[in-house]
């Protein structure tokens, strides 16, 4: 009697199904995969803004006069700092932000899991899609400025988590708990939650109202919106106005808020989401009307978000720009990937050749990590090799499924080869990269370039191995939890360690030098510093100072005209120093060159700081010290060869009482920390 052994794919499917049957086991695996692929990044990017909001709430006198807070900040629209401040006061900023990130990120992943598994019953598809979402940035909107699942703490993280849980309840038609979750999410971040609230309202209306009344209601609301927006008197009274000079600053500082600034890749991302989720709505309608209606509402709200963003750019109303309608696209992005996997599985089963080809092209598109056409070259190169190997040279194919096997194998091995190619380049250039990046940032670059296909293969292999040795029970879950805690805890500890920050970050020793200088210098308790290093956290958190100017301070310029105009004015003052810093990085993308040149109103290649720029900056009201990488001999108060500190009072005195010659400028000796000791 012949015994038939299950194929590798059957064993893999069975192993993933066993893991998916243990909800907590899969949840912990998703957290661990996310911790390994996208670990906690610390207080960086927008987390710096939220950390300053919390600190300013604890001590309003510290940062109140900083440009970010002077005319009002986004903090007035969120309860984030109000909720987080007590925890920061007890535990400290670093520990509190890490613990809250761990909590809210876990809540977000739980929301993703619950929503995806509610919409997609096939556990193989839902599990692979969830793993995929754990390892890739889920960019939405334009210029890859925003990500659904950020590896740092912001109000967006908790708002997104609550909205996802609310959407899952909405699909199940539990409208009251869904609304409660949405309202709390709205309190943390209105702009991220409003899209979910619109989908909830549409679901309630479509479920509770008769069809004719619903159509009439939509028509009336649409007509009223057109009439209000087209009447400037009424529209300006309701929404306020944004004059052209203010709007232009918003465009220069935050171009991702304007659809005319979006790239082809951004529109392709939106189109793929609309087509995929819209097609899924049609496909699901007959079998599950509630699910089909929900997906249709997501598609409609997403279309409205794009149209609303285009109208905000064209109309003179302030509230339309401030509302940033495109932010509702994050929900579309969350559903785009699971339903792409859902369609790919169905296409792969189509007997005609175009089915598997469409499935492979769809998954291949999702797995792209660069905008380079070269990324497709290796899979295309391998395709004829595997076609020949699986089909053979005989008239009749040696395998009936040779076409599917050839496509799948060439895609998988092609992307694995691309990963090895990228990693080899990064490792070969590690010295040059480490001279420009912090150690952990270089590590993140390596991990980011592993690519989603490689992570999926690792997950499949791990799941198959674990299935043979356990039933994904408590012992397995305990081991996964340990990996999760070690991975995330190690990142938090390293970033909070003074020794690590001093020795393994690009400016660690420099900031220590500046801090020692300020501690010995007669300076204001909270000085105002301009730093050309482009790291706002170094000024706010490490030096406990106010920042004269940093591009990140202008993230909320659409909410306050005074912030926008003053920020642009200061940008023109420091433009040459900022350009110099950008060029120090080395190769700069065309996008950065274009945006920086427009924002600072300077030519990227020729703008260099000179004595006149230094004098103008030192004469700015309230500026106490400058941290520059450019040395003006005779005017440096202290320096370590990499960074130079200028006391604005001394520079003003020297320039106002000296002849503008090289010899006459030798009035302020350059000091080091050793000299001061």
C-alpha positions, 0 to 999 in steps of 0.5 A: 500500500502506497503512503502519500506524504503531504506536500511542502505547501500543504504542510505549511498551510496546515502549520499556519492554520494551527498558529492562526487557531491560537489567537494569542499565539498569533498575536504575540508572533505578530508583535515579535515580528514587528519588534524585529523588523521595525523596532522602537525608534525612540524619541525621534521625528514627530515623537519629538514634537509630542515629547515637547508638548508633554514637557511644556504642559508639565512646565509651561515656562520652559518652552512657552516662548519656543517657535513651536509653542509661541503662537499656539500648537497642535496640543490644543486639539488633543488630550495626548499631553494631558493624559501622558504628562502625569506618567512622564512626571513619575517615570521620566520621559524616556521610560514613559514614552517607551511603555506607552509606545509598547502599549499603544503599538500592541493595541494597534496590532490587535486592532489590525488583527481583529479587523483583518480577520473579521473581513477575511475568513481564509486564515492563510490569507489573513495571517500572511497579510498581517505578517506582511503589514508588520514588516513594511511601512504603511505609507498613505497620502503624499511623499511618504510623509505619514505611516499608519504604524510608526515605530515611535510614540505619537497621538496618531498611534493610539488614535489609529488603534482605537479607530481600528477596534471601532471599525471591527465593531462597526463591521459586526454592527455593534454601533454603540461600542464602536462609537465610544472607541471612535470618540476616544480616538477623536479626542487623541487625534481628530484628523486621524479618527474623522475618517473612521467616524465617517465610515461608522456614520455611513454604516449606521445610516445604510443599515438603519435608513431606507434606501430612498431616504438614504439617497435623498440624504446624501443628495441634500448633503452633497448639494449643501456642501457645493452651495456653501463652498461656492459661496465665499461669504458663507464659506469664509464665515464657516471655515475661515480664510487662508491668504496666499502668503500663508498658504505658500508657507504651508506648501513650502514647509509641508508639501505633502498636504497638497495633491499637486506636490504628490509623486506618481508613486503616491497616486499609484499607491492611492489608485491600487488601494481604491481599485483593490478595496472597491473591487473587493466590495463588489466581490463580497456584496453577494455573499455578505452585504454588510461586509460589501457595504463596509468596503464600499464606504471605505472606498467612498470616504477615500475618494472623498478624502482625495477630492477634499484635499484637492479642493482644499488646495484650490479654495481659499478656506483655512479649515479645509487645509487644516483638516487635511482630508487625505489623512482618511486614506490610512484606513484604505491603506490598512485594507489594501494589503489584505485584499491584495493577498485575497485577490492574489490567492484567487488569481493564482488558482485561475487555470489560464496563464494570466491568472498566476501572472496577475497574482505574481505581479500583484504580490511583486508590486507590494514587495517592491522596496525601491523605485528602481526598475532594477528590482524587477530584473532578477525575477525576470532573469530567473523566470526563463530558467525556472520555466525551462526547469519545470516544463522540460524540453519535451513536447508535453510539459513534465509538470502540469503546473509548471507555469505557476511554479516558474512564476512563484519561484522566480519571484521569491528567489529574485527578491531574495537575491535582491535583498542579498545584493542590497545588504552586500552593498550596505555592508561594503559601505558601512564605514561611510554610512556610519560616518553619516548615521547613528549606529542604530540608524545604520542597523535600521537601514540594514533591517529595512532592506531585508524586504517583506518577501524575505520576512515572509519566507522566514515566517513560513520557515519558522512556523513550519519548524515550530509546528513540528516541535510544539502546538503553539501552546504556552511554552511557545508563546512564552518564548515568543514573548521573551523575544519580543521583550528583549528586542524592544527592551534592548532598543529602549535601553540603548537609546536611553543609555548616556554612554551609548548616546555618547559613543554610538551616535553621530553627535553624542560627544558633540552634544556632551561637549555643548552641555558641559560648556553651557553648564560652565557658562553664564547663560539663561536658565533656558537659553534659545539655541540655533543648531544646524544639526537638523536634530530638534531633540538635541536642543529640546531634550538633550540641552534643555533649551528652546530652539530658534529654528528647525524645519520640524517646528513648522509641522503645524503651520497650517493652524497658526498664521503667525507661526507660518510667517515667523517660521518662514522669516527665520528660515530665510535667516538660517538658510545658508547654514541649513543648506550647508548641513544638507550638503554635508550628508553627501549625495542628496536626492532630487526631492530634498534638493528641490524642497530645500531650495524652495523652502529656504529660497536659495540655490542648493549648490551655491548657497554658503554661509558667510560672515554676513549670515552669521552677523544677521543671525546673531542679531536676531532677538532672543538668540543666545547661542549658535551650534554650527559646523562652520568655523568663522575664525576669531568668533568661535566661543568654543569648539571641538573641531566638529562643532563650533559654539558662538555666543551671540552677545560676543559675536555682536560685540566683536562685529560691531566694534571691529573692522571687517578684516581678517586680522581685526576679527581676532577678538574672541579666542577659540576655547575648548572644554580643556581651556575652560577647566 
